[in-house]
Amino acid sequence: MKRILLFIMTNILVMAMVSIILNVFNVQPYLTSSGLNTQSLLIFCLIWGSVGSFISLMMSKFMAKRAMGVEIVDGNPQFSELVSTVHHLAKKAGLTKMPEVGVYQSPEINAFATGPSRNNSLVAVSTGLLNRMNKDEVEGVLAHEIAHVANGDMITMALVQGVVNAFVMFFSRLVAFAIDNAMRDENGRGGLGMFARMGVTIVLDIVFGIAAAPLVAWFSRWREFRADAGGAQLAGRHKMVAALQGLQRTIDVVDPELDAGNDNFAALKISSPKSIAFLFSTHPPLEKRISALQQGNF
């Protein structure tokens, strides 16, 4: 129920913001009596694709806390060492405002960083990670997450996803219009009809979205290598390697209840299980990440 309410709230905000922006910029309908206005279509798709992505970014901390059950532990003496380590690494990375530090209940060995900006971020770790990793490994994981924050990876990911969303929408509507046109006779009669055209557009959105997913996944994998390099600079290469080796030993330990339905947070975490479809994986294989760090290939 919590996830459904978050989904509904996000979509209401997206629709409201899109409506306001379309009115402010006086964007005209892209389907007119004289045909398809590609300029209006492109602006429409850019607004829809970007606004949805950035509203998700702005709500990312709130959604992560609710969906993952993150408890903020700043000021909690039980987690004082965790908080002080995050703050130390954040200052070393040049952050002027310290991230919130949170813990979520899960046997999985993982952590993630999220938030709309460098000065408004959250670093959260699982109880499984705290219980099964030693001090150096934990510091390496935290350094990786702080590197994500310092690099502005949440913002760049939103930008990439927004642009991809826009072009997926643009080409699906362009192709749907072409199919509709091809089915009309010389007098302009026939065609798909409104509901069939909507159905074709939705199918094309899905097909083009799947086709574009490897591009977003590639960017996500690239930023993981960059965050590993940043983590090595902050905590030391040996601690970053130790953290990845620790994850490698425990990668198959997951919490099915928390993992199900939380795919939106997969790209935010430090690792993910091996995927058969590597092109769609948000994380490179741990062995490649370890090798890159050991060889200094970053």
C-alpha positions, 0 to 999 in steps of 0.5 A: 500500500505504501509503494502504491501511494508513493507511485500515485503521489509522484504521478499526480505531481508529474502531471500537475507540473507538466500541465503548468509548464506546457501552459507557461510555454504555450506549447500547442498540440502536436496533432493538428488538422494539417498533420504532425507538428514535430516541433511541438511534439519534441517540446512536449516529449522533452517536458514530459520526459524531463519533468518526470525524471526530475520530480523523481530526483527531488523526491528520491530521499523521501521515497527511499526512506519510505520504501526501504524503511530507512531510519536516520541515525544522526545523533544516535550513539549506537551508530556514532562511528558510522556517522562520523566515518560518513562525515569524515569522508564527506568533508574529505570529498569537499562536501559543504553540507553533511549527508543524512546517514541512515540504516535499513533492516535487511540481511542483504550486504548493500548500501546506497546514496540518493538525494537531489543534490550534493548538499541534500543527500542521504547515505544508507547502509543495510544492517546486513552490511554492518553485521558482516563487514569489517571496519575497513570494508565498511569504510570502503563502501561508504567512500564509494557512496560519498563519491557518488554524491560528490560526483553529482551522479544522482543529477546526471542520472536524472538528466540521462534518463530524462533525455532518453525518456523524451526521445523514446516518447518522440519516436514512438509517437512519430512511428504511430503517426506514420502507421496511422497515415499509411493506413489511410486512403487517398482521401485521408479516411481510415487510419488507426482511430484514436484508441488504436493509435493510443494502444500502438503508441503505448506498445512502441513506448515499451519497445523503444524503452527496452531498446534504450535501456542498455544506454542508461545501464551503460552510463550507470556502469560507467559511473560505478567505475568512477565512484570506485575510483573516487572511493579509492582516493577517499578511503585508500585503494586497499579499503575500496578493494576490500569492500568490493571483495567483501561484497563479492563473498556475499552478493547472493545474500538478499532480502526477497521481501525488500528486494521485490518491487524496489527495482527503482533503487537498484541503480543507487546501490553499491552492487547488484546480483549478476544478471544474465542480460549484462546489457541491462545491468546497472552495475559492472561485474565485481571482478571487473571493478576489483581488477580495474582498481588493482590495475589503476584503470580508472 
